[in-house]
């Protein structure tokens, strides 16, 4: 048993190809395979000895894989809040978040005040077609209450084979009893870009994350918005509220669309790939379009890189609430058995040279409205825009007034 555990420990120390991920700013890295030293370090001997004793002498019999995974999770928990061990299912969720597809009902969910709240139903998805709305609170799935502190578990319960039934009970503001929706799971394509032409040359773009194809999708949306305007755009609101981040390179590419030159972000870490400086390049379609950026406490990591670069270069106004304050970069390092590590490998600084760790980005225009209505692209009429007070203020900063326009005969 002891020799077997030693092999497990040695294999666990090796690393492999790093993949870009979402839900954190991530850098793609390659690590050369490292060979074990001829003699085991005494600390690894100690670890193997502990595992051996627990396996053979603990009062209850333990599964060996569970024991080893528990040891790995313990190591990761000692590092920082963003580093963790990913089992095969969690690793698959990372793949989906970077721009893949999944089977489910198509809801963008966030935890707000201990409630699993719908940020947005994806257009055309089963939840959207059934009439679930932004702001609805999911209280149970298949008549079993959800865990109000675990969004990931709720999302996993919504996943399943395409064509299988599922029921959701949701509470809607102003109603005393939950509504029940009978849905059928379907294949959902991950989309991080939603946009709408608001009229008079102004546009709205929401980014829910930064995936591999976000820049291309944003450029395509820009082309469509210009066509709708029939001329050059007069202003754009970039909505990064509740955007948790994503692929680092994608966030940099999005910032580059708005900037003509200058540093976007700088990173520092122990290995060469973790030390980087990313700069903007001239020639993008959105560089001279007036912009206001919407942020809140759920805007983190990659979203903060974009908002911070725009703010530091005086490219636009930041509107809303203070951002989350995450200035570290994670890499995903695949392991045997379909598992992986999400490991902090770098810390980044904004273009100003400032670290936002723990305090976030202060908006230029503070508008506190954490639980207010959110505009959804496709909503009709200026009243739908004005109901989102943060969006209305952002539009004011670039010269667009939906209320005044609605009064014009």
Secondary structure, 3 states (H helix, E strand, C coil): CHHHHHHHHHHHHCCCCEECCCCCCECCCCCCCCCCCCCCCHHHHHHHHHHHHHHHHCCCCCCHHHHHHHHHHHHHHCCCCCCEEECHHHHHHHHHHCCCEEEECCEEEEEECCEEEEEEECCCCHHHHHCCCCCCEEEEECCEECCCCCHHHHHHHHCCCCCCEEEEEEECCCCCCCEEEEEECEEEECCCEEEEEEECCEEEEEECCECCCHHHHHHHHHHHHHHHHCCCCCEEEEECCCCCCEEHHHHHHHHHHHCCCCEEEEEECCCHHHCEEEECCCCCCCCCCCEEEEECCCCCCHHHHHHHHHHHCCCCEEEECCCCCCCEEEEEEECHHHCEEEEEEEEEEECCCCCCCCCCCCCCEECCCCCCCCCCCCCCCHHHHHCCHHHHHHHHHCCCCHHHHHCCC
